Amino acid sequence: MAEADELPRSIVRRVVKDKLSRCSEEGEISVSKDGLLAFSESGRIFIHYLSATANDICKESKRQIVNAEDVFKALEETEFSEFIRPLKASLEAEFRKKNVGKKAAVGKGKEEEQRKKRKLEAESSDKGEASINDESSDKAEGSDKGEGEDDE
C-alpha cells in the first residue's frame, strides 16, 4: 500500500481513543498497534468505497465535480444513511464558523477601506483648498500690480 493511501496514524489514534473513551465507563482504553492499523485500513476502505459511489452519482448527473449532495446520496446508497444527519450538522456548523470569520474580515476590510477613503478625501480637499488659496493670492497680487500700473 502506498504511503499516500494511508490515513495519518496520529489522527486515527486520536479519533479511536476519543470515541472509545466516550463509549466506556472505565475511562481510558488502550488500543494495540494491530487494532489501530485495522481501524486505519477500515477507514481507508470506507473512504474509497464512499468516494467511488459518490463519483458514480456525480457522473450519472453528468457533472465532473463531486459535491456534498453526492456524498449524502452515496451514504444512503451504501446503507449508511444514519451518518447523513450528523454529517449535515457538522457541515453547517463548519459553514457558519467560516462565514462568521469572513464577515468579520469583510467588516474589518470595509472599515479600513472607509478610513482610507476619508483620508484621501481629506488630503484632496486640503490640496484643493491650497490651490484655491494660491489662485486667489495670485489674483490679489495681479490686481495689486494692475492697480498700480493704471495710476502711473
C-alpha positions as CSV (number, residue, x, y, z in Angstrom):
1,M,0.0,0.0,0.0
2,A,1.3,3.4,-0.9
3,E,2.0,5.9,1.9
4,A,-0.3,8.4,0.3
5,D,-3.2,6.0,0.7
6,E,-2.6,5.6,4.5
7,L,-4.6,7.7,6.9
8,P,-2.4,9.7,9.4
9,R,-1.9,7.3,12.4
10,S,-2.0,10.1,15.0
11,I,-5.4,11.3,13.8
12,V,-6.7,7.7,13.6
13,R,-5.4,7.1,17.2
14,R,-7.0,10.3,18.5
15,V,-10.4,9.6,16.9
16,V,-10.5,6.0,18.0
17,K,-9.4,6.8,21.6
18,D,-11.8,9.7,21.9
19,K,-14.7,7.6,20.7
20,L,-13.8,4.5,22.8
21,S,-13.4,6.7,25.9
22,R,-16.8,8.1,25.4
23,C,-18.3,4.7,25.0
24,S,-16.5,3.2,28.0
25,E,-17.4,3.8,31.6
26,E,-13.9,2.7,32.6
27,G,-12.3,5.8,31.0
28,E,-9.1,5.4,29.1
29,I,-8.9,2.3,26.8
30,S,-5.7,1.1,25.2
31,V,-5.6,0.1,21.6
32,S,-2.9,-2.2,20.2
33,K,-0.9,-1.3,17.1
34,D,-2.7,-4.0,15.1
35,G,-6.0,-2.6,16.3
36,L,-5.1,0.9,15.2
37,L,-3.9,-0.5,11.8
38,A,-7.2,-2.3,11.5
39,F,-9.1,0.9,12.2
40,S,-6.9,2.9,9.8
41,E,-7.4,0.3,7.0
42,S,-11.1,0.1,7.6
43,G,-11.4,3.9,7.3
44,R,-9.3,4.0,4.1
45,I,-11.5,1.3,2.5
46,F,-14.7,3.1,3.6
47,I,-13.4,6.4,2.1
48,H,-12.5,4.6,-1.2
49,Y,-15.9,2.9,-1.3
50,L,-17.9,6.1,-0.5
51,S,-15.9,8.2,-2.9
52,A,-16.3,5.7,-5.7
53,T,-20.1,5.7,-5.1
54,A,-20.3,9.5,-4.9
55,N,-18.3,9.7,-8.1
56,D,-20.7,7.4,-9.9
57,I,-23.7,9.5,-8.7
58,C,-21.9,12.6,-9.9
59,K,-21.3,11.1,-13.3
60,E,-24.9,10.0,-13.6
61,S,-25.8,13.7,-13.1
62,K,-23.4,14.5,-16.0
63,R,-21.1,16.5,-13.7
64,Q,-17.4,16.3,-13.1
65,I,-17.2,17.7,-9.5
66,V,-18.4,15.7,-6.6
67,N,-20.4,17.8,-4.1
68,A,-21.8,17.2,-0.6
69,E,-25.2,16.1,-2.0
70,D,-23.4,13.3,-3.9
71,V,-21.8,12.2,-0.7
72,F,-25.2,12.2,1.1
73,K,-26.7,10.1,-1.7
74,A,-23.7,7.8,-1.6
75,L,-24.2,7.3,2.1
76,E,-27.8,6.5,1.5
77,E,-27.0,4.1,-1.3
78,T,-24.3,2.3,0.7
79,E,-26.8,1.9,3.6
80,F,-25.1,4.3,5.9
81,S,-28.0,6.8,6.0
82,E,-27.6,7.2,9.7
83,F,-24.5,9.3,9.0
84,I,-26.3,11.8,6.9
85,R,-27.9,13.9,9.7
86,P,-24.7,14.3,11.8
87,L,-22.6,15.0,8.6
88,K,-25.0,17.7,7.5
89,A,-25.0,19.3,11.0
90,S,-21.2,19.2,11.0
91,L,-21.0,20.8,7.6
92,E,-23.5,23.5,8.6
93,A,-21.6,24.3,11.8
94,E,-18.3,24.5,9.8
95,F,-20.0,26.7,7.1
96,R,-21.3,29.1,9.8
97,K,-17.9,29.2,11.5
98,K,-16.2,30.1,8.2
99,N,-18.9,32.7,7.4
100,V,-18.5,34.4,10.7
101,G,-14.8,34.7,10.1
102,K,-15.4,36.0,6.6
103,K,-18.0,38.5,7.8
104,A,-15.6,39.8,10.5
105,A,-12.8,40.0,7.9
106,V,-15.1,41.8,5.4
107,G,-16.2,44.2,8.2
108,K,-12.6,45.0,9.1
109,G,-11.8,45.4,5.4
110,K,-14.8,47.8,4.9
111,E,-13.7,49.8,7.9
112,E,-10.2,50.0,6.6
113,E,-11.4,50.9,3.1
114,Q,-13.7,53.7,4.6
115,R,-10.8,55.0,6.7
116,K,-8.5,55.2,3.6
117,K,-11.2,56.8,1.6
118,R,-11.8,59.5,4.2
119,K,-8.0,60.1,4.4
120,L,-7.8,60.5,0.6
121,E,-10.8,62.8,0.6
122,A,-9.2,64.9,3.4
123,E,-5.9,65.1,1.5
124,S,-7.5,66.0,-1.8
125,S,-9.7,68.7,-0.1
126,D,-6.6,70.1,1.6
127,K,-4.8,70.2,-1.8
128,G,-7.9,71.8,-3.4
129,E,-8.0,74.5,-0.7
130,A,-4.3,75.1,-1.1
131,S,-4.6,75.6,-4.9
132,I,-7.7,77.8,-4.4
133,N,-5.7,79.9,-1.9
134,D,-2.7,80.0,-4.3
135,E,-5.0,81.2,-7.2
136,S,-6.7,83.8,-5.0
137,S,-3.4,85.1,-3.8
138,D,-2.1,85.2,-7.4
139,K,-5.2,87.2,-8.4
140,A,-4.8,89.5,-5.4
141,E,-1.2,90.1,-6.4
142,G,-2.1,90.6,-10.0
143,S,-4.8,93.1,-9.1
144,D,-2.5,95.0,-6.9
145,K,0.1,95.3,-9.7
146,G,-2.6,96.2,-12.2
147,E,-3.9,99.0,-10.0
148,G,-0.5,100.4,-9.5
149,E,0.2,100.5,-13.2
150,D,-3.0,102.3,-14.0
151,D,-2.2,105.0,-11.5
152,E,1.1,106.0,-13.2
